[in-house]
């Protein structure tokens, strides 16, 4: 028996309702998630395509100027060290960019 809210066609409909360029990006994202979590089920939750694996695993959505990727808290916690390194690298790049722009 499928869980409430589970539906294969609705995530497909969501993706095909987007422009071809955005469809390509969403489909690539979807394929990466499928490869990473092959046991996860697809559904729509909070009006976004969602992968469910013992609870919501990740949501993604298309907006006018960006694509959102929303991992569950458990995913954020699992990659906390990596996220901290990425944040430090981003701050370093921003500081270097600001220094270059200030000296130009």
Steps between C-alpha positions, in 0.01 A plus 500: 500500500633841405525772761257795496612771263707259289454548128735426211330720242472826692879563524512430124219750443678757714820468298328501160313818595833688501693643206721251310818650649366468855361152427851387408646633825222352714528164325876495558446584867233231523732241343781582743262458794366172357856367460594611851185365667351233273260381772342843542147557372396808309202709598384858519530661842464871577419541128851382403639175361625309801694181560383307803715247684373437854373859488573786264854473370520797263273745318583695186310762306523744210446868555515798266873565544638198681458132583461417868649190660379430852654204684341370817661597828651150529688558172629835616620346826667209319708739287559770763880488475497525120248784511721691745800462265294622206376798699857589600612473136212723388590763760864487390404544130269791586774668705754459215247632247427802719874567540554482121206729431617744765846522350380540141 
